[in-house]
Amino acid sequence: MSLDKDTVARIARLARLKVPEEELSTLAGELSGILAWIEQLNEVDTGNVPPLASVSDVTLPLRADKVTDGGIAGKVLSNAPGGAVYIDPTDRNAGGFFTVPKVVE
């Protein structure tokens, strides 16, 4: 498929690209070459080729999709910055959350 300067100018306008007039013929040749290459790829018979998601045949291990707290709330809360107050995660009434000073009025 061969593109002319008018077609390239229209494509550029649709793509909202500013292409100088003197570059239209060069761009037309380049785009025509790309389309010829795509046409060449379309000639390849891929009917017996299965779809491919990855080049390596690796199956990733799956785990059960369940919500947990991770079991390390104490370790997480021990990372609180110096100014933050944290509540003992073993205190069932407190809930084991960070308490930080208000920073947005």
C-alpha positions, -999 to +999 in steps of 0.1 A: +000+000+000+014+033-010+005+066+007+007+100-010+014+134+006-023+143+009-031+111+028-002+117+052-013+153+057-048+140+066-034+114+090-013+140+106-043+163+110-064+135+125-035+127+149-032+164+157+004+164+146+020+194+130+041+181+101+059+206+079+050+205+042+086+197+032+086+165+054+053+151+040+069+132+011+096+117+033+070+107+059+048+092+031+077+070+020+085+058+055+048+051+063+044+032+030+075+011+039+060+003+073+026-007+057+045-029+032+063-047+060+029-053+078+015-067+046+045-090+044+038-102+080+002-109+071+014-134+045+028-157+072+006-186+081+000-186+118-031-209+118-014-237+138+004-214+162-012-213+197-016-179+214+014-170+235+014-149+267+051-154+275+082-168+258+090-190+288+068-219+297+065-212+334+034-217+355+034-195+385+023-210+418-011-199+430-021-193+466-055-192+483-071-158+479-079-150+515-077-118+536-054-120+566-036-094+588-003-111+581+002-121+617+029-095+622+010-065+635+035-060+663+065-059+639+046-034+617+037-012+646+073-012+659+083+007+628+063+037+639+083+070+635+095+087+667+066+112+668+039+087+662+021+069+690+013+033+685-011+011+704-002-024+716-016-048+691-024-073+718-049-048+733-081-060+718-099-027+726-073-005+709-072-024+676-035-020+670-035+010+647-011+039+643-021+072+658-004+102+642-007+139+646-031+158+624-012+173+595-040+188+573-063+214+586 
